[in-house]
Amino acid sequence: MEEDAYIIVDVYYNGVFTPTSLMYFDGVKAFVPYTVVNKINFLDFIPFLEKLTNGRCRDMYYCPHELRLSEGLHAIQNDCDFNEFLEDINEKKRLDEYVDHHHEPLFDWIQEEEADLEDDDLVSIDDVDSILEDGLKAEHVEDDKVISLKRNFNDQFLNKLCPIQNDDLVEEYHNAIRPIYPRHDHTQKWNEMKPRLGIKYSTTAELKYSLSCYAVANGYDLWYEKNDKSRGQG
């Protein structure tokens, strides 16, 4: 049909899913006409995506364009899922497809997010006011108990406690064995990842994924549009 030529599937790949407020971060976007997808079956669909994305397509998902991922995410794992995918394209006229390169437990994340939202709804306004009130309380320090911040020089008592370093101690410090910093554990849970001073990462992608998980777990919203040089070229 002529109208099928105007149906587009947006394919996102080379990105990562973020657990909290489920979204696809730092992905590349490609457009596939429905007339192309409708001519292949599920077994041919996987090689087609791998050729399109220049990489392995381990897990595939799709979601109606107007819905959030946590509300309308569907997996494409077999012929039945693929047929439903084609039917939804015909009905919705536009779908977003996502390639998960890291085999993440997306539906477990969605259940955890829904459970957290239910727990948040149980918190009453009085509880919130009580928390805010406790946080604003500050103990007053009496004037006669204020500690002086004036620095003392050439104090005999302090000099005995903290003697001035001599050259031998300075040389011993520079010759001391430096600490060995740990490596990042990529097998830990996403919401336990935390950047630490001196920690080593295997790749820049591992560093980016760790920082993304840490930021999202602590309530930050991360999103920016990737600069695609091929956009607009035909």
C-alpha positions as CSV (number, residue, x, y, z in Angstrom):
1,M,0.0,0.0,0.0
2,E,1.1,3.5,-0.8
3,E,0.5,4.7,2.8
4,D,2.9,2.1,4.1
5,A,5.8,4.1,2.6
6,Y,5.2,6.8,5.2
7,I,5.4,4.5,8.2
8,I,8.8,4.8,9.9
9,V,10.6,2.7,12.5
10,D,13.1,4.6,14.6
11,V,16.0,2.3,15.6
12,Y,18.2,3.2,18.6
13,Y,21.5,1.4,19.1
14,N,25.0,1.7,20.6
15,G,23.5,3.2,23.8
16,V,22.8,1.9,27.3
17,F,19.6,1.6,29.3
18,T,19.5,3.5,32.6
19,P,17.5,1.8,35.4
20,T,15.9,4.7,37.2
21,S,13.2,6.5,35.1
22,L,14.0,3.9,32.4
23,M,15.4,5.5,29.3
24,Y,18.0,4.8,26.5
25,F,21.1,6.9,27.0
26,D,23.7,8.1,24.5
27,G,22.3,6.1,21.6
28,V,22.5,6.5,17.8
29,K,19.3,6.8,15.8
30,A,18.5,5.3,12.4
31,F,15.3,5.3,10.3
32,V,13.9,2.1,8.7
33,P,10.8,2.3,6.4
34,Y,8.0,-0.2,7.2
35,T,8.1,-1.4,3.6
36,V,11.6,-2.9,4.3
37,V,10.7,-4.5,7.7
38,N,7.4,-6.0,6.3
39,K,9.3,-8.0,3.7
40,I,11.5,-10.0,6.1
41,N,10.8,-12.6,8.8
42,F,12.2,-12.8,12.4
43,L,15.3,-14.9,11.4
44,D,16.2,-12.4,8.7
45,F,15.4,-9.4,10.9
46,I,18.4,-10.0,13.3
47,P,21.1,-10.1,10.6
48,F,19.4,-7.0,9.1
49,L,19.8,-5.1,12.3
50,E,23.3,-6.3,12.9
51,K,24.2,-5.0,9.4
52,L,22.5,-1.7,10.1
53,T,24.2,-1.1,13.4
54,N,27.6,-2.7,12.6
55,G,27.4,-4.9,15.7
56,R,25.8,-7.7,17.5
57,C,22.1,-7.3,18.4
58,R,21.7,-9.4,21.5
59,D,18.3,-8.2,22.8
60,M,15.7,-6.2,20.9
61,Y,12.8,-4.2,22.2
62,Y,10.2,-1.8,20.9
63,C,7.8,0.8,22.3
64,P,5.1,3.0,20.9
65,H,6.5,6.4,20.2
66,E,4.0,8.3,22.5
67,L,4.6,6.1,25.6
68,R,7.4,6.0,28.2
69,L,9.6,2.9,28.1
70,S,8.3,1.8,31.5
71,E,4.8,1.9,30.2
72,G,5.0,0.3,26.7
73,L,8.2,-1.7,26.4
74,H,7.9,-5.0,24.5
75,A,10.6,-7.7,23.7
76,I,11.2,-9.2,20.3
77,Q,12.4,-12.7,21.0
78,N,10.6,-15.0,18.5
79,D,8.3,-15.1,15.4
80,C,5.2,-14.4,17.5
81,D,6.8,-11.2,19.0
82,F,7.9,-10.1,15.6
83,N,4.4,-10.5,14.2
84,E,3.0,-8.5,17.0
85,F,5.7,-5.9,16.3
86,L,4.5,-5.6,12.7
87,E,0.8,-5.4,13.8
88,D,1.6,-2.6,16.2
89,I,3.4,-0.7,13.5
90,N,0.3,-0.9,11.3
91,E,-1.8,0.3,14.2
92,K,0.4,2.9,15.7
93,K,2.0,4.1,12.5
94,R,5.3,4.8,14.3
95,L,7.3,2.8,16.8
96,D,10.7,3.1,18.5
97,E,13.0,0.1,18.5
98,Y,15.9,-0.3,20.9
99,V,18.9,-2.6,20.8
100,D,20.3,-3.7,24.2
101,H,23.9,-4.6,23.8
102,H,24.4,-5.5,27.6
103,H,21.6,-7.9,28.2
104,E,20.1,-5.8,31.0
105,P,17.1,-7.1,33.1
106,L,14.8,-4.3,31.9
107,F,11.5,-5.7,33.1
108,D,13.0,-6.3,36.6
109,W,13.9,-2.6,36.6
110,I,10.4,-1.6,35.6
111,Q,8.9,-3.7,38.5
112,E,11.4,-2.1,40.9
113,E,10.5,1.4,39.7
114,E,6.7,0.7,40.0
115,A,7.3,-0.6,43.6
116,D,9.3,2.5,44.5
117,L,6.5,4.7,43.2
118,E,3.9,2.8,45.3
119,D,6.1,3.3,48.4
120,D,6.4,7.0,47.7
121,D,2.7,7.4,47.5
122,L,2.4,6.0,51.0
123,V,4.4,8.9,52.5
124,S,2.0,11.5,54.0
125,I,2.4,15.2,53.9
126,D,2.9,15.3,57.7
127,D,5.8,12.9,57.3
128,V,7.4,15.2,54.7
129,D,6.9,18.3,56.9
130,S,8.4,16.5,59.9
131,I,11.5,15.5,57.8
132,L,11.9,19.1,56.6
133,E,11.5,20.5,60.1
134,D,14.1,18.2,61.5
135,G,16.5,19.1,58.8
136,L,16.2,22.9,59.4
137,K,16.8,22.7,63.2
138,A,20.2,23.9,64.3
139,E,21.6,23.9,67.8
140,H,22.6,27.4,69.0
141,V,26.2,27.6,70.4
142,E,26.5,30.0,73.4
143,D,29.0,32.8,73.0
144,D,31.2,31.6,75.8
145,K,31.6,28.2,74.1
146,V,32.6,29.6,70.7
147,I,36.0,28.1,69.7
148,S,38.6,30.7,68.7
149,L,40.0,30.2,65.2
150,K,43.1,32.3,65.8
151,R,46.3,30.5,64.9
152,N,49.2,30.3,67.4
153,F,52.8,30.4,66.2
154,N,55.8,29.1,68.1
155,D,53.7,27.5,70.8
156,Q,55.9,25.2,72.9
157,F,53.2,22.7,73.7
158,L,52.0,22.5,70.1
159,N,55.5,22.2,68.8
160,K,56.1,19.1,71.0
161,L,52.9,17.5,69.7
162,C,53.6,18.3,66.0
163,P,57.4,18.9,65.6
164,I,58.6,20.5,62.3
165,Q,59.7,17.9,59.8
166,N,63.3,17.5,59.0
167,D,64.9,16.6,55.7
168,D,65.2,13.0,56.6
169,L,61.5,12.6,57.1
170,V,60.7,14.4,53.9
171,E,63.1,12.1,52.0
172,E,61.5,9.0,53.7
173,Y,58.1,10.2,52.6
174,H,59.1,10.6,49.0
175,N,60.7,7.1,49.0
176,A,57.7,5.4,50.6
177,I,55.8,2.8,48.6
178,R,52.8,4.4,46.9
179,P,49.3,2.9,47.5
180,I,47.9,0.5,44.9
181,Y,44.5,1.7,43.8
182,P,41.6,-0.8,43.1
183,R,40.0,-1.6,39.8
184,H,36.4,-0.9,39.1
185,D,34.1,-4.0,39.7
186,H,31.8,-4.0,36.7
187,T,29.8,-7.0,38.2
188,Q,28.3,-5.0,41.1
189,K,24.7,-3.8,41.0
190,W,24.1,-0.6,39.0
191,N,22.9,1.4,42.0
192,E,25.9,0.6,44.1
193,M,28.4,1.9,41.6
194,K,30.2,4.9,43.0
195,P,33.3,6.8,41.6
196,R,36.2,6.8,44.0
197,L,39.5,8.7,43.8
198,G,42.1,6.7,42.0
199,I,39.9,3.8,40.9
200,K,40.9,2.4,37.6
201,Y,38.5,1.6,34.7
202,S,39.2,-0.9,31.8
203,T,37.7,1.3,29.1
204,T,36.1,4.7,28.6
205,A,32.8,3.0,28.0
206,E,33.0,1.3,31.4
207,L,33.7,4.7,33.0
208,K,30.8,6.3,31.2
209,Y,28.4,3.5,32.2
210,S,29.5,3.7,35.8
211,L,29.1,7.5,36.0
212,S,25.7,7.2,34.3
213,C,24.4,4.7,36.8
214,Y,25.8,6.7,39.7
215,A,24.2,9.9,38.5
216,V,20.8,8.3,37.8
217,A,20.8,6.4,41.1
218,N,21.3,9.7,43.0
219,G,18.5,11.6,41.3
220,Y,20.2,13.3,38.4
221,D,18.6,13.5,34.9
222,L,21.2,12.8,32.2
223,W,20.3,13.3,28.6
224,Y,21.8,15.0,25.6
225,E,21.4,14.6,21.9
226,K,24.3,12.8,20.2
227,N,25.8,14.7,17.3
228,D,25.2,12.5,14.3
229,K,27.4,13.7,11.3
230,S,25.4,11.5,8.9
231,R,22.1,13.2,9.8
232,G,20.6,15.1,6.9
233,Q,22.8,13.5,4.3
234,G,20.9,11.6,1.6
